[in-house]
C-alpha cells in the first residue's frame, strides 16, 4: 500500500491551482458529511426485545456509521496518526449530519433530500474546480482517491501544526 506522502503527491498532481484547492477545502468536507448523511438514512436492524425502550446506539446503527468505521480502518492502514485525525473529522461529520437532520426537519424535508441536494451541489463545485485546474479528478484514475481527498486536506493541517504522520 502507498504511504500517505505517496498518496498526497499523486492526489496533488491534479490539485495545483489555488482556486481548485479552495474549492476542495469547501466541497470535500461537505461531500464527506453528506455522503455519511445519505448512508445514515439506511438503518440496520438492531436485535431488541422491546422491554426497555430504544437502545442508545440505535441512532448509530446505519450504513453511514459502518462507512466511517471502514474508512477509519483504511486510514489506519495508511497512517495511524492521520487515522486519529480522521476520527475527529468523522465525529465532526456525525455532528454535521445531526445538524442537517434538524435543518431538514425544520424545512419539512427528509435528511436524504437535504443531503442529496447539498451533495450534488458540492460535486458540481468540485467539477468546476477541476475545470479551472484543467485536469480530471484523480478518482477517475483510481477510485481510492475518493477516500484520499479528506486525508489530503488533513495532511495540510498536520504539516501546518508540525504533526508527523
N, C-alpha and C positions, 0 to 999 in steps of 0.2 A: 504494500500500500504506500502511496505517496506521503511524504511528510507534509506538515502544514505549510512550510515555506514553498515546497514544490507546487502544492495546490494554489497557493496565493499568487505565485509567479505566473502560472498558467491562466488563472482566472483574470489576473491583472492585465494580461495582454489585450483584452478587449474592453478594458475599463481605464483608459488613459485620459480621456477628455474630461476637463473639470466639470462640465455640465452633466455629463453622464454619471460621474461619480456622485454629484449632488443628488441627482435623480435616484440613484441607488440607495443613498443614505435615507431617503424618504420612503421609497417604494419597497425595498427589500423587507424592512421590518413590518410594513403593512401587509405585504403578501404572506409573510410568515404567520402573522397573527390571524389574518382572515382565513388562511388555509386550516389552521388549528380550529378556528371557529366553525368553518364548514364541516369539518370532521367531528367537531364537538356535538353536533346535532344528531350524529348517528350513535345512538345509545347501544350499549352492550348489556344484555340482561345480567343482573346480579342475583345469585340464589338468595332468596329471602323468604322467611316463613310468615311474615306479616304481623307477628305478635308485638313487636316493639317499634312500629313506625318505620320511617325510611332510614336506611343506613347512612352514616356520614359520608361515605365515599361514593355514593350513587351518582353524585354530580360529576364525578371524575371517571365513571365507567362508560367511556365513549372512545371512538376512534381517534379523536384529537389527542387525548391523553396517551394512547398507545403510540401514536406518531411521535410524540415528544420523547417517550421512553426509548424507542428505537433510534431516534435522532441522537439522543444523548449517548447511547452506546456507540453509534457510528463516530460521533465527535471524540469520544474517549479513545477510540482506536487510532485517531489521528493525533490527539494531544490531550492528556488528562487535564492540563492547566486550562486549555480552551474549553474543554467539556464543562468544567466548573463554571466558567463564564457563561456558557450556553445554558446551564441550569438556571442561572439568574435571568437570562433572556427568556427562557421557557416560562418561568414564573411570571415575569412581566407580561408575556404573551397571554397567559391564562387570565391575568388581571384585565388585559385588553379585551379578551373575549367576554368576560363578565360585564365589562362596561358596554361593549357592543350589544350584549343581550339586553341590558337595561335600556339602551337607546332604542333598540328595535321594539321593545315593549311599549315605550312611550310614543312611538310613531305608528303603533298598531301594525307592525311588520314582524316577520319572523327573523330569528338570528340568521337563518340561511339566506334570506333575501338581502339583509344588510351586508353580510359578509360577501355574498356573490357580487353585489354592486361594487363594493369597495375593492374587492379582489380584481375584478375586470378593469376598473379604472387604474389601479396600481400597475397592472400588466401593460396597459396602454402607455402609461408613463415610462415603463421600462423600455418598451419598443421605441418610443420617441427618443429616449436617451441613447439607445444603440443606433438609431438613425443619425443622430448628431455625431456619435462616435465614428460612424462609417464602418462598423464591424458587427457581425451577427452575435447574438447572445451565446455565451460559452456553452450553455446546456444543449445547444443544437449539436455540439461535438460529443459531449459526454453528459448524460443525464445526472451524474453525480454533482455537477456544478450547481444544480438547484439547491443542493444541501450546503455547498461551499459559500454561496453568497452571504448568508448571515455570519458565517465564520470569518469570512474575509473582512467584513466590517468590524467584527470583534477584534481581529488581528491588529487593525489600526489603533483601536483603543488600547490594547495591550502594549503595543510599541510606544505609544504616547505616554503611558503610565510607567514604562520601563518594566513591565511584567514579562517574564520569559515564558515561552511556550515550546 
